[in-house]
């Protein structure tokens, strides 16, 4: 478990939340004493049903143009 000051926590809250989401516990201190703790939730992740995912993607039609060509076309069509 790492510890950060309250001022650091205010300045880097998004980073601390990401660290907690990755499984790390972060202690927040004020004047050297712990006052709060950011911990990951203990919610189990739902397993991915690979067979269902494959069944869905097999029904999709293949792309006819690359992602770059698609973005250029969308960008150019909406310019004027």
TORGU-667586 format. One record per residue (C-alpha): residue in one letter; x, y, z. Coordinates in nm, 2 decimals, always signed. Example, Ala and Ser with C-alpha at 12.3 -4.5 7.8 and 13.67 -1.06 7.14 Angstrom:
TORGU-667586
R  res      px      py      pz
R    A   +1.23   -0.45   +0.78
R    S   +1.37   -0.11   +0.71
***
This chain:
TORGU-667586
R  res      px      py      pz
R    X   +0.00   +0.00   +0.00
R    X   +0.14   +0.34   -0.10
R    X   +0.07   +0.67   +0.08
R    X   +0.02   +1.01   -0.06
R    X   -0.05   +1.35   +0.10
R    X   -0.39   +1.51   +0.07
R    X   -0.24   +1.78   -0.16
R    X   -0.10   +1.51   -0.39
R    X   -0.43   +1.33   -0.39
R    X   -0.62   +1.64   -0.49
R    X   -0.37   +1.70   -0.78
R    X   -0.36   +1.34   -0.90
R    X   -0.70   +1.19   -0.82
R    X   -0.75   +1.04   -1.16
R    X   -0.42   +0.86   -1.14
R    X   -0.50   +0.73   -0.79
R    X   -0.83   +0.60   -0.90
R    X   -0.67   +0.41   -1.19
R    X   -0.42   +0.26   -0.95
R    X   -0.70   +0.15   -0.73
R    X   -0.88   +0.00   -1.03
R    X   -0.57   -0.19   -1.11
R    X   -0.58   -0.35   -0.76
R    X   -0.36   -0.12   -0.55
R    X   -0.46   +0.03   -0.22
R    X   -0.36   +0.40   -0.17
R    X   -0.36   +0.57   +0.17
R    X   -0.42   +0.94   +0.19
R    X   -0.24   +1.12   +0.47
R    X   -0.28   +1.46   +0.64
R    X   +0.02   +1.59   +0.84
R    X   +0.17   +1.24   +0.83
R    X   -0.14   +1.06   +0.97
R    X   -0.36   +0.84   +0.75
R    X   -0.71   +0.98   +0.70
R    X   -0.86   +0.80   +0.41
R    X   -0.80   +0.50   +0.18
R    X   -0.88   +0.44   -0.18
R    X   -0.92   +0.06   -0.25
R    X   -1.04   -0.14   -0.54
R    X   -1.40   -0.28   -0.53
R    X   -1.44   -0.65   -0.46
R    X   -1.69   -0.70   -0.74
R    X   -1.60   -1.01   -0.95
R    X   -1.58   -0.96   -1.32
R    X   -1.83   -1.13   -1.54
R    X   -1.68   -1.40   -1.75
R    X   -1.68   -1.35   -2.13
R    X   -1.88   -1.62   -2.32
R    X   -1.64   -1.67   -2.61
R    X   -1.88   -1.89   -2.80
R    X   -2.15   -1.62   -2.79
R    X   -1.90   -1.35   -2.89
R    X   -1.79   -1.56   -3.19
R    X   -2.15   -1.63   -3.30
R    X   -2.22   -1.26   -3.30
R    X   -1.91   -1.16   -3.49
R    X   -1.96   -1.43   -3.75
R    X   -2.29   -1.28   -3.85
R    X   -2.13   -0.94   -3.92
R    X   -2.04   -0.85   -4.27
R    X   -1.67   -0.78   -4.34
R    X   -1.55   -0.42   -4.37
R    X   -1.52   -0.30   -4.73
R    X   -1.29   -0.01   -4.66
R    X   -1.01   +0.05   -4.41
R    X   -1.07   +0.25   -4.10
R    X   -0.85   +0.53   -4.24
R    X   -1.05   +0.54   -4.56
R    X   -1.38   +0.54   -4.36
R    X   -1.27   +0.83   -4.14
R    X   -1.15   +1.03   -4.44
R    X   -1.48   +0.98   -4.62
R    X   -1.69   +1.08   -4.31
R    X   -1.47   +1.38   -4.25
R    X   -1.48   +1.50   -4.62
R    X   -1.85   +1.44   -4.66
R    X   -1.94   +1.65   -4.36
R    X   -1.71   +1.95   -4.44
R    X   -1.93   +2.13   -4.68
***
